[in-house]
């Protein structure tokens, strides 16, 4: 791994605790320490807690990773501004920091991004370049785009970004030391692998699961195959996570750190959105409700934390398709692909 922050690619090694603590210092004063609250729902021998990253200044956990990376570089590295590729949440986080620091900011967004998210990015003063979904995905691999200058903030495959995300894991363990399992939405892998790095270092007996939506669940399929594979991608109201494939460097890290991937159906995610609104008075995106839907069944019993990573609701995503409320069928039964871990046996 190079020390150049503009090409700080993720290695296959988990984050070190000192990296996480340094990130915690960098984001102090920008990201808030979000509350961990119990979800009032009756499940046998199970207590569900919500880590409410929806309460961050930009409405999602992305402020942690963006702040960690931007705060790790000097003024010379920021002279030409910052840019990122994002469908919404990282775009808002990078734009938020750019406005605070007086930096130019450009965001490459897919043309499928909801108008509400593009408008939010523009309100923060960033310029937007819209491209096709495939062109947008390609930026994550190339880390380049014609005409872009300045510091590139990768949404997930960057050690500084992941270290910022990992501070969530530290806070969970400080607030609930006896936690049995943590369930985290899986998009690119930076959130789940960051949090898992902290938990593996500080509480190795705690189980850590990714959570995916069935319409786009490449991690589960890749774990089953033992290598990265492509899966069919079907757009749904859960538009904040899911893609046709995992990124190879993130797959290697994920199968080292995670105990499995829990896959939920769109109707289960829709019910979880409703549950969060009615029981916890929390407005969350479909993607951020997926770990809540996955907390029953394979996630086990005991004290389980679901990371509610954001809540940038749009008119389209606020109309869940399911008609059945979770009052009658609490959390469904998501599928799970477990990973045998010889080092923990």
GILIN-V543497 format. One line per field, one symbol per residue. ss: DSSP state (A for helix, B for strand, O for the rest). burial: b if it has 16 or more other C-alpha atoms within 10 Angstrom, else e. Layout:
ss=???
burial=???
This chain:
ss=OOOOAAAOOOOOOOOOAAAAAAAAAAABOOBOOOOBBBOOOOBOOBBBBBBBAAAOOOOBOAAAAAAAAAOOOOAAAAOOOBBBBOOOAAAAAAAAAAAAAOOOBBBBBBOOOOAAAAAAAAAOOOBBBBBOAAAAAAAAAAOOOOOOOOBBBOOOOOAAAAAAAAAAAAAAAAAOOOOOBBBBBOOOOAAAAAAAAAAAAAOOOOBBBBBBBOOBOAAAAAAAAOOOOBOOOOOOOOOOOOOOBOOAAAAAAAAAAOOBBBBBOAAAAAAAAAAAAAAOOOOOOAAAAAAAAOOOAAAOOBBBBBBBOBOOOOOOOOOOOOOOOOOOOOOOOOBBBBOOOAAAO
burial=eeeebbebbbbeebbebebbbbbbebbeeebebbebeebebeeeebbbbbbbbbbbbbbbbbbbbbbbbbbeeeeebbeebbbbbbbbbbbbbbbbbbeeeebbbbbbbbbebbeebbebbbebbbbbebeeeeebbebbeebebeebbbbbbbbbbbbbbbbbbbbbbbbbbeeeeebbbbbbbbbbbbbbbbbbbbbbeebeebbbbbbbbbbbbbbbbbbeeeebbebeeeebbbbbbbbbbbbebbbbbbbbbbbbbbbbbbbbbbbbbbbbeeeeebbbbbbbbbbbbbbbebbebbbbbbbbbbbbbeeebbebeeeebbeeebbbbbbbbbbeeeeee
